[in-house]
């Protein structure tokens, strides 16, 4: 089943995954995308959210991303850094105006679907150094904030013609009291999504997808014992049965004491013991790492050793 999906572009801020989680809890699938992903990758989505970032928009940091997203006929909203990037792209000005951190009161200007159901003043959470000082001709100020330090103009901006919106604050955190409602309004009222996704249904769909892809074949899986490989083993085992899943666990000499034995025991208890294989390659990996200091060189040596086992 195809689901309406929102793309969340992760610019390295603290909350990209929290944004995605909030959307999924609304019954809509959200997927994390990277800033450099090709523009074609964004076309199937119903809308895009640009996350915050530790970068300074006013200084041109983190500018090498796919700006072709702005040419797509999709609604886009930006939070914090994303808000500033949207304003700047469409002719606004972003200044380095000093840090603002903490609670503020958003004064909503007029009526707008993105603030549907909210009061004229809403408690929001600010965390930024840069600020939008002006917006382009297609945009209007949807709200400004009040703090003990005074007004912060253009804290919320929008262009219904372009379907572009921005919040200087973070609606994804609980300190923004009705932030979930703001995200919900974007997802449903602006993007027109339908709530058809759930984690339970997602698991069922992935099980069926594995069955369709694998057919009558079997699967070989490198199983470190970490979260990713363990979840993969459980889901593939559910889809195909333990007899068609072959696991290989490799001790690379960098494991915790007795960790490999615990991993093997865990997989055996889960019903994968019959096709669970183990290789102690400690000497191979430690030899490859001998004399290396730089982290990237170590990663490369580990990767190459893994391929050649």
Buried (B, 14 or more C-beta within 10 A) or exposed (E): EEBBBBBBBBBBBBBBBBBBEBBBBBBBBBBEBEBEBEEEBBEEBBBBBBBBBEBBBBEEBBEEBBEEBBEBEBBBBBBBBBBBBBBBBBEBBBBEBEEBEEBBBBBBBEEBEBBBEBEEEBBBBBBBBBBBBBBBEBBBBBBBBBBEEEEBBBBBBBBBEBBBBBBBBBBBBEBBBBBBBBBBBBBBBBBEBEBEBBEEBEBEEBBEEBEEEBEEEEBEBEBBBEEEBBEBBBBBBBBBEBEBBBBBBBBBBEBEEEEBEEBBEEBEEBBBEEBBEBEEBBEBBEEBBEEBEEEEEBEEBBEEBBEEE
